[in-house]
Amino acid sequence: MKQGNYQGQLQQPIGSGFDRHSTAADVMQGVDLTGKIVIVTGGHSGLGLETTKTLAAAGATVIVAARDIEKAKKNLAGVPNVELEAMELTVPASIEAFAAKFLASGRPLHLLFNNAGIMWVPLARDARGYESQFATNHLGHFHLTAKLWPALKQAGGARVINTSSWGHHASPLVFEDPNFERREYNAMSAYGQSKTANVLFALELDNRARQFGVRSYSLHPGLILSTDLARNISLDTMKALGMVDDNGQPVHREFSGDKRVEQGISTQVWCAVSPQLADIGGVYCENTEIAILDTDYDPAASWADDMEKIQGVMPYALDADAARQLWTLSEELTGVQFNIA
């Protein structure tokens, strides 16, 4: 069995032939997904919507798991090969119902995009008391993936793609207090922690699941100002981060993070379909390529001030012990045993 990516052993570019300017259309040239079954969480807005359209156009049947069904119906009108189902990632019963309905169909699951997420929101907790960004961005997707495992295994070559972010540089996983019960809440740190969790989950899932032909990846799509993800960020914060100018207009800069939507989804689509990744998993990708291991960034520095210097993945997001510990913690917090073997 090929080696895994613990401690970033595989974390280096492989010459994908693509770059930060590449679009999903570039990646999908010549790709036929007829007969493939795909699930995209949040596949009705932002990056998820474009991902849904791209995969459906290539012939895949795409099941969109959406919190807002009416919005999803409107946004997906006219898109072929799409099935729409309700699901709320912070409500365990909703995840259970969605997964049970899909498993009852008897279909394999070839691609799972754990794509939905929230960003930099004020402190909020779900019914269990869990911090909302950690609950939505990680715990809900852990629960969903666990419940869909039989269908992923059935596919005989499935891939799970976790949408993370360069925001993971803002915080490692704070195992002593993941839900901000004993420390002061900081929206950016909470978001960063949840995005680190996405990377660690992809790493550990790949390590455990590859013996069954299931591979997993995490990625940074890019800074894309036209999506709904930043809807909870104040104008002053966006100005401070250089995301908008004094008039509130998006500022587009020539650095690796700033992209249009069609460029942003290229990396997650590449993770899903690239034959170059057939024997490589558990890696963090950006700019339609496996990212470098970032050994220069100082976690104690101001993430906002150093935004344009950020690239690659932090070593703490690929740590073997942290990945295993997160798996155990996720089982404890969700009450779901994810027994792959």
C-alpha positions as YAML, in Angstrom:
chain: A
units: angstrom
residues:
- id: 1
  name: MET
  ca: [0.00, 0.00, 0.00]
- id: 2
  name: LYS
  ca: [1.30, 3.45, -0.90]
- id: 3
  name: GLN
  ca: [2.58, 5.59, 1.97]
- id: 4
  name: GLY
  ca: [0.30, 8.12, 3.57]
- id: 5
  name: ASN
  ca: [0.75, 11.83, 4.09]
- id: 6
  name: TYR
  ca: [1.37, 11.93, 7.84]
- id: 7
  name: GLN
  ca: [3.77, 14.79, 8.62]
- id: 8
  name: GLY
  ca: [3.48, 15.90, 4.98]
- id: 9
  name: GLN
  ca: [5.45, 13.04, 3.46]
- id: 10
  name: LEU
  ca: [3.63, 13.47, 0.13]
- id: 11
  name: GLN
  ca: [3.10, 17.21, 0.40]
- id: 12
  name: GLN
  ca: [4.89, 18.49, -2.69]
- id: 13
  name: PRO
  ca: [3.78, 19.59, -6.17]
- id: 14
  name: ILE
  ca: [3.61, 16.86, -8.81]
- id: 15
  name: GLY
  ca: [3.50, 18.93, -11.99]
- id: 16
  name: SER
  ca: [-0.25, 18.91, -12.54]
- id: 17
  name: GLY
  ca: [-0.01, 21.07, -15.64]
- id: 18
  name: PHE
  ca: [-2.40, 23.58, -14.07]
- id: 19
  name: ASP
  ca: [-1.95, 26.71, -11.94]
- id: 20
  name: ARG
  ca: [-3.84, 29.42, -10.04]
- id: 21
  name: HIS
  ca: [-5.34, 30.74, -13.28]
- id: 22
  name: SER
  ca: [-6.74, 27.38, -14.37]
- id: 23
  name: THR
  ca: [-10.50, 26.95, -14.46]
- id: 24
  name: ALA
  ca: [-12.76, 23.98, -13.91]
- id: 25
  name: ALA
  ca: [-13.34, 23.88, -17.66]
- id: 26
  name: ASP
  ca: [-9.60, 23.40, -18.15]
- id: 27
  name: VAL
  ca: [-9.54, 20.52, -15.69]
- id: 28
  name: MET
  ca: [-12.65, 18.84, -17.08]
- id: 29
  name: GLN
  ca: [-11.56, 18.71, -20.71]
- id: 30
  name: GLY
  ca: [-12.18, 15.16, -21.94]
- id: 31
  name: VAL
  ca: [-13.64, 13.97, -18.62]
- id: 32
  name: ASP
  ca: [-16.87, 11.95, -18.81]
- id: 33
  name: LEU
  ca: [-18.66, 11.29, -15.51]
- id: 34
  name: THR
  ca: [-21.65, 9.46, -16.95]
- id: 35
  name: GLY
  ca: [-22.85, 6.89, -14.42]
- id: 36
  name: LYS
  ca: [-21.04, 8.51, -11.49]
- id: 37
  name: ILE
  ca: [-22.98, 9.48, -8.36]
- id: 38
  name: VAL
  ca: [-21.91, 12.64, -6.53]
- id: 39
  name: ILE
  ca: [-23.02, 14.37, -3.35]
- id: 40
  name: VAL
  ca: [-22.21, 18.06, -2.82]
- id: 41
  name: THR
  ca: [-23.08, 19.70, 0.49]
- id: 42
  name: GLY
  ca: [-24.08, 23.29, -0.08]
- id: 43
  name: GLY
  ca: [-24.15, 22.54, -3.80]
- id: 44
  name: HIS
  ca: [-26.71, 25.24, -4.46]
- id: 45
  name: SER
  ca: [-24.69, 28.40, -3.84]
- id: 46
  name: GLY
  ca: [-21.21, 29.85, -4.28]
- id: 47
  name: LEU
  ca: [-18.47, 27.38, -5.08]
- id: 48
  name: GLY
  ca: [-20.84, 24.48, -4.47]
- id: 49
  name: LEU
  ca: [-23.24, 25.65, -7.14]
- id: 50
  name: GLU
  ca: [-20.50, 25.96, -9.74]
- id: 51
  name: THR
  ca: [-19.18, 22.54, -8.74]
- id: 52
  name: THR
  ca: [-22.65, 21.05, -9.16]
- id: 53
  name: LYS
  ca: [-23.07, 22.60, -12.60]
- id: 54
  name: THR
  ca: [-19.63, 21.46, -13.74]
- id: 55
  name: LEU
  ca: [-20.05, 17.84, -12.64]
- id: 56
  name: ALA
  ca: [-23.62, 17.58, -13.89]
- id: 57
  name: ALA
  ca: [-22.54, 18.91, -17.29]
- id: 58
  name: ALA
  ca: [-19.98, 16.12, -17.43]
- id: 59
  name: GLY
  ca: [-22.75, 13.53, -17.01]
- id: 60
  name: ALA
  ca: [-22.68, 12.84, -13.28]
- id: 61
  name: THR
  ca: [-25.82, 12.53, -11.18]
- id: 62
  name: VAL
  ca: [-25.36, 15.17, -8.47]
- id: 63
  name: ILE
  ca: [-27.28, 15.05, -5.19]
- id: 64
  name: VAL
  ca: [-27.26, 18.49, -3.60]
- id: 65
  name: ALA
  ca: [-27.63, 18.58, 0.18]
- id: 66
  name: ALA
  ca: [-29.05, 22.00, 1.01]
- id: 67
  name: ARG
  ca: [-30.16, 23.81, 4.14]
- id: 68
  name: ASP
  ca: [-32.34, 26.29, 2.21]
- id: 69
  name: ILE
  ca: [-34.50, 24.26, -0.16]
- id: 70
  name: GLU
  ca: [-36.32, 27.20, -1.71]
- id: 71
  name: LYS
  ca: [-33.08, 28.99, -2.50]
- id: 72
  name: ALA
  ca: [-31.66, 25.76, -3.86]
- id: 73
  name: LYS
  ca: [-34.65, 25.21, -6.15]
- id: 74
  name: LYS
  ca: [-34.23, 28.68, -7.56]
- id: 75
  name: ASN
  ca: [-30.48, 28.44, -8.08]
- id: 76
  name: LEU
  ca: [-30.59, 24.95, -9.56]
- id: 77
  name: ALA
  ca: [-33.48, 25.56, -11.95]
- id: 78
  name: GLY
  ca: [-32.59, 24.20, -15.36]
- id: 79
  name: VAL
  ca: [-29.48, 22.33, -14.22]
- id: 80
  name: PRO
  ca: [-29.70, 18.73, -15.51]
- id: 81
  name: ASN
  ca: [-28.89, 15.54, -13.60]
- id: 82
  name: VAL
  ca: [-29.49, 17.09, -10.18]
- id: 83
  name: GLU
  ca: [-31.40, 15.73, -7.19]
- id: 84
  name: LEU
  ca: [-32.15, 18.07, -4.30]
- id: 85
  name: GLU
  ca: [-32.39, 16.95, -0.68]
- id: 86
  name: ALA
  ca: [-32.72, 18.87, 2.59]
- id: 87
  name: MET
  ca: [-29.96, 18.62, 5.17]
- id: 88
  name: GLU
  ca: [-28.74, 20.77, 8.06]
- id: 89
  name: LEU
  ca: [-25.17, 20.00, 9.15]
- id: 90
  name: THR
  ca: [-25.71, 21.10, 12.76]
- id: 91
  name: VAL
  ca: [-28.74, 18.85, 13.24]
- id: 92
  name: PRO
  ca: [-27.75, 15.18, 13.67]
- id: 93
  name: ALA
  ca: [-31.25, 13.88, 12.87]
- id: 94
  name: SER
  ca: [-31.17, 15.74, 9.56]
- id: 95
  name: ILE
  ca: [-27.83, 14.16, 8.62]
- id: 96
  name: GLU
  ca: [-29.11, 10.73, 9.61]
- id: 97
  name: ALA
  ca: [-32.25, 11.12, 7.50]
- id: 98
  name: PHE
  ca: [-30.33, 12.32, 4.45]
- id: 99
  name: ALA
  ca: [-27.80, 9.49, 4.64]
- id: 100
  name: ALA
  ca: [-30.45, 6.85, 5.30]
- id: 101
  name: LYS
  ca: [-32.44, 7.92, 2.25]
- id: 102
  name: PHE
  ca: [-29.36, 7.79, 0.03]
- id: 103
  name: LEU
  ca: [-28.27, 4.38, 1.33]
- id: 104
  name: ALA
  ca: [-31.79, 3.05, 0.81]
- id: 105
  name: SER
  ca: [-31.42, 3.83, -2.90]
- id: 106
  name: GLY
  ca: [-28.73, 1.16, -3.10]
- id: 107
  name: ARG
  ca: [-26.44, 3.36, -5.16]
- id: 108
  name: PRO
  ca: [-22.68, 3.63, -4.77]
- id: 109
  name: LEU
  ca: [-21.20, 7.04, -3.98]
- id: 110
  name: HIS
  ca: [-18.27, 7.91, -6.21]
- id: 111
  name: LEU
  ca: [-17.59, 11.48, -5.08]
- id: 112
  name: LEU
  ca: [-18.45, 13.24, -1.83]
- id: 113
  name: PHE
  ca: [-17.78, 16.98, -1.65]
- id: 114
  name: ASN
  ca: [-17.83, 18.18, 1.95]
- id: 115
  name: ASN
  ca: [-18.18, 21.70, 0.68]
- id: 116
  name: ALA
  ca: [-20.73, 23.64, 2.76]
- id: 117
  name: GLY
  ca: [-19.44, 25.97, 5.42]
- id: 118
  name: ILE
  ca: [-19.70, 29.20, 7.38]
- id: 119
  name: MET
  ca: [-17.00, 31.79, 8.00]
- id: 120
  name: TRP
  ca: [-16.09, 34.32, 10.69]
- id: 121
  name: VAL
  ca: [-19.51, 34.34, 12.31]
- id: 122
  name: PRO
  ca: [-20.30, 35.74, 15.78]
- id: 123
  name: LEU
  ca: [-20.31, 33.20, 18.57]
- id: 124
  name: ALA
  ca: [-23.22, 30.80, 18.19]
- id: 125
  name: ARG
  ca: [-23.82, 27.28, 19.39]
- id: 126
  name: ASP
  ca: [-25.89, 24.40, 18.08]
- id: 127
  name: ALA
  ca: [-28.39, 22.49, 20.21]
- id: 128
  name: ARG
  ca: [-25.56, 20.40, 21.65]
- id: 129
  name: GLY
  ca: [-23.61, 23.49, 22.73]
- id: 130
  name: TYR
  ca: [-20.93, 23.14, 20.07]
- id: 131
  name: GLU
  ca: [-19.39, 26.23, 18.49]
- id: 132
  name: SER
  ca: [-21.10, 26.78, 15.15]
- id: 133
  name: GLN
  ca: [-18.10, 26.93, 12.82]
- id: 134
  name: PHE
  ca: [-16.55, 23.74, 14.22]
- id: 135
  name: ALA
  ca: [-19.97, 22.06, 14.24]
- id: 136
  name: THR
  ca: [-20.87, 23.05, 10.68]
- id: 137
  name: ASN
  ca: [-17.53, 22.92, 8.90]
- id: 138
  name: HIS
  ca: [-16.18, 19.76, 10.52]
- id: 139
  name: LEU
  ca: [-18.44, 17.77, 12.85]
- id: 140
  name: GLY
  ca: [-21.40, 17.72, 10.47]
- id: 141
  name: HIS
  ca: [-19.23, 16.50, 7.62]
- id: 142
  name: PHE
  ca: [-17.55, 13.88, 9.81]
- id: 143
  name: HIS
  ca: [-20.99, 12.58, 10.77]
- id: 144
  name: LEU
  ca: [-22.20, 12.60, 7.16]
- id: 145
  name: THR
  ca: [-19.12, 10.84, 5.80]
- id: 146
  name: ALA
  ca: [-19.36, 8.17, 8.48]
- id: 147
  name: LYS
  ca: [-22.98, 7.45, 7.64]
- id: 148
  name: LEU
  ca: [-22.27, 7.35, 3.89]
- id: 149
  name: TRP
  ca: [-19.28, 5.04, 4.30]
- id: 150
  name: PRO
  ca: [-21.04, 1.90, 2.98]
- id: 151
  name: ALA
  ca: [-21.85, 3.69, -0.28]
- id: 152
  name: LEU
  ca: [-18.33, 5.09, -0.59]
- id: 153
  name: LYS
  ca: [-16.87, 1.64, -0.07]
- id: 154
  name: GLN
  ca: [-19.35, 0.18, -2.56]
- id: 155
  name: ALA
  ca: [-18.09, 2.51, -5.30]
- id: 156
  name: GLY
  ca: [-14.76, 0.71, -5.52]
- id: 157
  name: GLY
  ca: [-12.76, 3.87, -6.06]
- id: 158
  name: ALA
  ca: [-14.45, 6.82, -4.38]
- id: 159
  name: ARG
  ca: [-12.98, 10.17, -3.41]
- id: 160
  name: VAL
  ca: [-13.92, 12.49, -0.54]
- id: 161
  name: ILE
  ca: [-13.02, 16.15, -1.01]
- id: 162
  name: ASN
  ca: [-12.99, 18.49, 1.99]
- id: 163
  name: THR
  ca: [-13.11, 22.22, 1.26]
- id: 164
  name: SER
  ca: [-10.65, 23.74, 3.72]
- id: 165
  name: SER
  ca: [-8.97, 27.14, 3.45]
- id: 166
  name: TRP
  ca: [-5.68, 28.95, 3.88]
- id: 167
  name: GLY
  ca: [-7.57, 30.21, 6.93]
- id: 168
  name: HIS
  ca: [-6.28, 27.10, 8.70]
- id: 169
  name: HIS
  ca: [-3.13, 29.16, 9.30]
- id: 170
  name: ALA
  ca: [-5.15, 31.14, 11.84]
- id: 171
  name: SER
  ca: [-5.32, 28.30, 14.37]
- id: 172
  name: PRO
  ca: [-4.38, 24.69, 15.05]
- id: 173
  name: LEU
  ca: [-6.97, 22.39, 16.61]
- id: 174
  name: VAL
  ca: [-7.23, 23.37, 20.27]
- id: 175
  name: PHE
  ca: [-8.14, 20.00, 21.73]
- id: 176
  name: GLU
  ca: [-8.34, 21.36, 25.27]
- id: 177
  name: ASP
  ca: [-11.22, 23.68, 24.32]
- id: 178
  name: PRO
  ca: [-12.51, 23.17, 20.76]
- id: 179
  name: ASN
  ca: [-15.87, 24.80, 21.51]
- id: 180
  name: PHE
  ca: [-14.60, 27.97, 23.21]
- id: 181
  name: GLU
  ca: [-16.09, 27.11, 26.58]
- id: 182
  name: ARG
  ca: [-13.06, 28.30, 28.58]
- id: 183
  name: ARG
  ca: [-11.30, 30.76, 26.26]
- id: 184
  name: GLU
  ca: [-12.35, 34.04, 24.74]
- id: 185
  name: TYR
  ca: [-14.11, 33.61, 21.43]
- id: 186
  name: ASN
  ca: [-12.41, 34.89, 18.30]
- id: 187
  name: ALA
  ca: [-14.27, 34.37, 15.02]
- id: 188
  name: MET
  ca: [-11.13, 34.12, 12.91]
- id: 189
  name: SER
  ca: [-9.48, 31.63, 15.25]
- id: 190
  name: ALA
  ca: [-12.66, 29.54, 15.37]
- id: 191
  name: TYR
  ca: [-12.82, 29.51, 11.59]
- id: 192
  name: GLY
  ca: [-9.13, 28.63, 11.36]
- id: 193
  name: GLN
  ca: [-9.57, 25.75, 13.79]
- id: 194
  name: SER
  ca: [-12.48, 24.36, 11.77]
- id: 195
  name: LYS
  ca: [-10.44, 24.55, 8.56]
- id: 196
  name: THR
  ca: [-7.50, 22.79, 10.23]
- id: 197
  name: ALA
  ca: [-10.00, 20.10, 11.21]
- id: 198
  name: ASN
  ca: [-10.97, 19.70, 7.53]
- id: 199
  name: VAL
  ca: [-7.33, 19.00, 6.65]
- id: 200
  name: LEU
  ca: [-6.76, 16.61, 9.54]
- id: 201
  name: PHE
  ca: [-9.98, 14.74, 8.75]
- id: 202
  name: ALA
  ca: [-9.00, 14.27, 5.10]
- id: 203
  name: LEU
  ca: [-5.56, 13.07, 6.20]
- id: 204
  name: GLU
  ca: [-6.87, 10.48, 8.66]
- id: 205
  name: LEU
  ca: [-9.74, 9.35, 6.44]
- id: 206
  name: ASP
  ca: [-7.33, 8.67, 3.61]
- id: 207
  name: ASN
  ca: [-5.01, 6.73, 5.89]
- id: 208
  name: ARG
  ca: [-7.83, 4.50, 7.12]
- id: 209
  name: ALA
  ca: [-9.89, 4.20, 3.92]
- id: 210
  name: ARG
  ca: [-7.35, 3.77, 1.14]
- id: 211
  name: GLN
  ca: [-7.22, 0.01, 1.68]
- id: 212
  name: PHE
  ca: [-10.81, 0.02, 0.41]
- id: 213
  name: GLY
  ca: [-10.04, 2.21, -2.59]
- id: 214
  name: VAL
  ca: [-11.41, 5.39, -1.01]
- id: 215
  name: ARG
  ca: [-9.09, 8.42, -1.14]
- id: 216
  name: SER
  ca: [-9.53, 11.79, 0.53]
- id: 217
  name: TYR
  ca: [-8.24, 15.31, -0.10]
- id: 218
  name: SER
  ca: [-8.46, 18.79, 1.37]
- id: 219
  name: LEU
  ca: [-7.99, 22.06, -0.44]
- id: 220
  name: HIS
  ca: [-7.91, 25.83, -0.44]
- id: 221
  name: PRO
  ca: [-10.12, 27.16, -3.25]
- id: 222
  name: GLY
  ca: [-8.93, 30.76, -3.05]
- id: 223
  name: LEU
  ca: [-10.14, 34.12, -1.85]
- id: 224
  name: ILE
  ca: [-13.35, 34.53, -3.83]
- id: 225
  name: LEU
  ca: [-15.26, 37.64, -2.89]
- id: 226
  name: SER
  ca: [-18.36, 36.94, -4.95]
- id: 227
  name: THR
  ca: [-19.66, 34.00, -2.87]
- id: 228
  name: ASP
  ca: [-21.98, 34.06, 0.16]
- id: 229
  name: LEU
  ca: [-19.30, 32.73, 2.52]
- id: 230
  name: ALA
  ca: [-18.19, 36.20, 3.62]
- id: 231
  name: ARG
  ca: [-21.73, 37.44, 4.26]
- id: 232
  name: ASN
  ca: [-21.13, 37.65, 8.02]
- id: 233
  name: ILE
  ca: [-17.89, 39.64, 7.77]
- id: 234
  name: SER
  ca: [-18.23, 43.31, 8.62]
- id: 235
  name: LEU
  ca: [-17.23, 45.92, 6.07]
- id: 236
  name: ASP
  ca: [-14.59, 47.25, 8.47]
- id: 237
  name: THR
  ca: [-13.05, 43.78, 8.77]
- id: 238
  name: MET
  ca: [-12.97, 43.31, 5.00]
- id: 239
  name: LYS
  ca: [-11.31, 46.71, 4.64]
- id: 240
  name: ALA
  ca: [-8.74, 45.82, 7.29]
- id: 241
  name: LEU
  ca: [-7.96, 42.58, 5.45]
- id: 242
  name: GLY
  ca: [-7.64, 44.40, 2.14]
- id: 243
  name: MET
  ca: [-10.57, 42.49, 0.67]
- id: 244
  name: VAL
  ca: [-12.45, 45.66, -0.30]
- id: 245
  name: ASP
  ca: [-11.48, 49.29, -0.82]
- id: 246
  name: ASP
  ca: [-12.81, 52.33, 1.04]
- id: 247
  name: ASN
  ca: [-15.91, 52.27, -1.15]
- id: 248
  name: GLY
  ca: [-16.63, 48.63, -0.36]
- id: 249
  name: GLN
  ca: [-15.62, 47.40, -3.80]
- id: 250
  name: PRO
  ca: [-13.70, 44.08, -4.11]
- id: 251
  name: VAL
  ca: [-9.95, 44.46, -4.41]
- id: 252
  name: HIS
  ca: [-8.41, 41.93, -6.78]
- id: 253
  name: ARG
  ca: [-4.73, 41.36, -6.25]
- id: 254
  name: GLU
  ca: [-2.13, 39.34, -8.12]
- id: 255
  name: PHE
  ca: [-1.30, 36.78, -5.49]
- id: 256
  name: SER
  ca: [-2.05, 33.10, -5.21]
- id: 257
  name: GLY
  ca: [-5.24, 33.44, -3.19]
- id: 258
  name: ASP
  ca: [-7.34, 35.89, -5.18]
- id: 259
  name: LYS
  ca: [-9.57, 34.18, -7.76]
- id: 260
  name: ARG
  ca: [-12.82, 34.11, -9.66]
- id: 261
  name: VAL
  ca: [-15.34, 31.36, -8.91]
- id: 262
  name: GLU
  ca: [-14.49, 29.33, -12.03]
- id: 263
  name: GLN
  ca: [-10.85, 29.38, -10.94]
- id: 264
  name: GLY
  ca: [-11.72, 28.64, -7.32]
- id: 265
  name: ILE
  ca: [-13.51, 25.38, -8.07]
- id: 266
  name: SER
  ca: [-10.73, 24.10, -10.33]
- id: 267
  name: THR
  ca: [-8.81, 22.67, -7.38]
- id: 268
  name: GLN
  ca: [-11.70, 20.70, -5.89]
- id: 269
  name: VAL
  ca: [-12.67, 19.40, -9.31]
- id: 270
  name: TRP
  ca: [-9.05, 18.42, -9.96]
- id: 271
  name: CYS
  ca: [-8.96, 16.54, -6.64]
- id: 272
  name: ALA
  ca: [-12.09, 14.68, -7.73]
- id: 273
  name: VAL
  ca: [-11.14, 13.62, -11.26]
- id: 274
  name: SER
  ca: [-7.39, 13.83, -11.78]
- id: 275
  name: PRO
  ca: [-5.74, 10.51, -12.71]
- id: 276
  name: GLN
  ca: [-2.50, 11.99, -11.33]
- id: 277
  name: LEU
  ca: [-3.92, 11.47, -7.83]
- id: 278
  name: ALA
  ca: [-4.84, 7.82, -8.33]
- id: 279
  name: ASP
  ca: [-2.11, 6.66, -5.93]
- id: 280
  name: ILE
  ca: [-1.84, 9.81, -3.81]
- id: 281
  name: GLY
  ca: [-4.22, 10.84, -1.04]
- id: 282
  name: GLY
  ca: [-4.46, 12.72, 2.21]
- id: 283
  name: VAL
  ca: [-2.84, 15.76, 0.63]
- id: 284
  name: TYR
  ca: [-3.81, 19.42, 0.87]
- id: 285
  name: CYS
  ca: [-4.10, 21.13, -2.50]
- id: 286
  name: GLU
  ca: [-4.25, 24.68, -3.83]
- id: 287
  name: ASN
  ca: [-3.93, 26.33, -7.23]
- id: 288
  name: THR
  ca: [-4.94, 23.05, -8.92]
- id: 289
  name: GLU
  ca: [-1.86, 21.30, -7.57]
- id: 290
  name: ILE
  ca: [-0.59, 19.64, -4.41]
- id: 291
  name: ALA
  ca: [0.49, 22.47, -2.14]
- id: 292
  name: ILE
  ca: [3.85, 22.90, -0.48]
- id: 293
  name: LEU
  ca: [4.41, 22.31, 3.22]
- id: 294
  name: ASP
  ca: [4.60, 25.75, 4.85]
- id: 295
  name: THR
  ca: [7.48, 25.65, 7.32]
- id: 296
  name: ASP
  ca: [8.13, 29.41, 7.30]
- id: 297
  name: TYR
  ca: [4.88, 30.90, 8.52]
- id: 298
  name: ASP
  ca: [4.81, 31.98, 12.16]
- id: 299
  name: PRO
  ca: [1.47, 30.97, 13.75]
- id: 300
  name: ALA
  ca: [1.98, 33.73, 16.32]
- id: 301
  name: ALA
  ca: [2.00, 36.39, 13.59]
- id: 302
  name: SER
  ca: [-1.04, 38.35, 12.52]
- id: 303
  name: TRP
  ca: [-2.83, 36.18, 9.97]
- id: 304
  name: ALA
  ca: [-4.51, 39.20, 8.44]
- id: 305
  name: ASP
  ca: [-1.28, 41.21, 8.10]
- id: 306
  name: ASP
  ca: [0.51, 38.30, 6.41]
- id: 307
  name: MET
  ca: [-2.37, 37.21, 4.17]
- id: 308
  name: GLU
  ca: [-0.52, 37.71, 0.91]
- id: 309
  name: LYS
  ca: [2.47, 35.71, 2.18]
- id: 310
  name: ILE
  ca: [0.43, 32.63, 3.02]
- id: 311
  name: GLN
  ca: [0.77, 29.56, 0.87]
- id: 312
  name: GLY
  ca: [0.75, 25.84, 1.42]
- id: 313
  name: VAL
  ca: [-0.29, 23.89, 4.47]
- id: 314
  name: MET
  ca: [0.83, 24.17, 8.07]
- id: 315
  name: PRO
  ca: [2.64, 21.14, 9.55]
- id: 316
  name: TYR
  ca: [0.18, 21.00, 12.47]
- id: 317
  name: ALA
  ca: [-2.61, 20.26, 9.98]
- id: 318
  name: LEU
  ca: [-0.81, 17.11, 8.81]
- id: 319
  name: ASP
  ca: [0.32, 15.84, 12.20]
- id: 320
  name: ALA
  ca: [-0.38, 12.12, 12.69]
- id: 321
  name: ASP
  ca: [-1.18, 12.36, 16.39]
- id: 322
  name: ALA
  ca: [-3.50, 15.34, 15.88]
- id: 323
  name: ALA
  ca: [-5.31, 13.54, 13.05]
- id: 324
  name: ARG
  ca: [-5.94, 10.47, 15.18]
- id: 325
  name: GLN
  ca: [-6.93, 12.57, 18.18]
- id: 326
  name: LEU
  ca: [-9.42, 14.56, 16.10]
- id: 327
  name: TRP
  ca: [-11.00, 11.33, 14.83]
- id: 328
  name: THR
  ca: [-11.54, 10.16, 18.41]
- id: 329
  name: LEU
  ca: [-12.81, 13.56, 19.52]
- id: 330
  name: SER
  ca: [-15.22, 13.71, 16.57]
- id: 331
  name: GLU
  ca: [-16.65, 10.32, 17.46]
- id: 332
  name: GLU
  ca: [-17.12, 11.45, 21.05]
- id: 333
  name: LEU
  ca: [-18.77, 14.77, 20.17]
- id: 334
  name: THR
  ca: [-21.08, 13.36, 17.50]
- id: 335
  name: GLY
  ca: [-21.78, 10.05, 19.20]
- id: 336
  name: VAL
  ca: [-21.06, 8.35, 15.87]
- id: 337
  name: GLN
  ca: [-18.57, 5.49, 15.64]
- id: 338
  name: PHE
  ca: [-16.82, 5.69, 12.28]
- id: 339
  name: ASN
  ca: [-15.52, 2.13, 12.05]
- id: 340
  name: ILE
  ca: [-13.99, 1.85, 8.61]
- id: 341
  name: ALA
  ca: [-12.64, -1.67, 8.97]
...
